[in-house]
Amino acid sequence: MPALLLVLLAAALLSASPTVHTAFSRIGEGVRLVHTTGPFPIFATGASSASGNPAFLADFFGQEAGLAVEDLAHPFCGDVYYQGRFLQNAALGISSTHLSRDHYQENRSALFYGASVNELSFGVLLKTLYATDLPDGAYHASLFALDADVGLLYGWNEMVYAALSAGNLVSPNIVNTYQDIIHPSRSLGFQLGVVPDLERRLAFFAEAGMDSLHGLAIPGYFFGSGTEMTFFEARLFTVSVAFHSVLPRRKAERENSLFAVLSGNLPVAGKKMKLEYGFRKHLSGNAAVSDDLSHSAGLAFLFGGKGDYVAPVSDAEADRESFSPDGDAVEDRMNFRLIGQDDPAGKGIKKWAFILYLRDDDNRLHPVKSFSGSGVPPRFIAWDGRNSRSELVSKGMYYYQLRVTDFDHNFTDSKLKVIYVR
């Protein structure tokens, strides 16, 4: 989902960059709390499961920041983003974000690489910041910064993941044109996520971090939690909600904020258009920002993505561990719940096959019974304990697996699981 990845990448830049708090960066702090995409969570620093297609994205939006600094209260922002896919489990991308308000200009650019090996994913993000003519600010001059983030993510059972990130690893002191020294903030973050429902792509997660390690500029802690709910299998509409709290180490008031983002993806002439609206409610603290709502609205167009390299989602689950197909009308059938979904940018599911296996003395799997069809697999399927010749199978341990194939010939096998015939 490249459009979502753009938002995450921009959020990583804006929240982990040197402490130049513009209107955009203030709002962007909490966006990183809303960045899961079903079974393919993407960590804000760039670690991902490489689940995006090659694509070009242009994104333009404005924000109502609610800041005390009037010159930065209504900035206009624009993004240009490209992600290229190569090999099987790797992605390379670039991003450039520009903010403009009156005389103030700010540009943030990044080059990122993400890859995954089995359940482990990692990413590296190189970023730059260039700003000029910050009005009424502490720096009041031009500045340039170059830094890097890294991230590591591990997933269990396609439903639980944990991630670590380190922000601003280079963090050199920045000297602007007035010879003022600016100390960037380093950060260390941890995240734990759960995706209990692959069909609805519902995710809960919590994040904790510590800014300014080694006694740099603004010591403090932050934590947050959030959820994302996607409606319709085509991912046409998404609602994301997050809570964000900053806990300063020094004697200062805690800053709490509530975020919500509503986004919709619409097919337009074979391409994809993304509409998004978000707001931030300042619940307490934060003397620099008023208690009013902060708003943002965006419009994005996605081009490219001619080839689909992303494997679909596949999962199968039996309703119990064992059954006895002996004809007594008690537990004579085993029911399986099937899930097969293509990625949001894909062309859909072409075919599916659900197969039951028996392992022989040589430890090899032999198919006993198979079910198959075209399109999306049924939500449920039942097995009466008979093989392909309509004979009752013998007692023992059997294996089952679902294979789902999309129209670009990408396929995914669900995990091999066990049931017992008794």
Beta strands, then each sheet from edge to edge (+ up, - down):
strand 1: 55-64
strand 2: 76-86
strand 3: 90-101
strand 4: 104-117
strand 5: 120-132
strand 6: 143-156
strand 7: 160-167
strand 8: 174-175
strand 9: 181-182
strand 10: 187-197
strand 11: 202-211
strand 12: 220-231
strand 13: 237-248
strand 14: 255-268
strand 15: 271-284
strand 16: 293-304
strand 17: 313-318
strand 18: 322-323
strand 19: 334-341
strand 20: 349-359
strand 21: 365-374
strand 22: 380-383
strand 23: 396-406
strand 24: 411-413
strand 25: 417-421
sheet 1: 1+ 2- 3+ 4- 5+ 6- 7+ 10- 11+ 12- 13+ 14- 15+ 16- 1+
sheet 2: 8+ 9-
sheet 3: 17+ 19- 22+
sheet 4: 18+ 25+ 23- 20+ 21-
sheet 5: 18+ 25+ 23- 24+
end
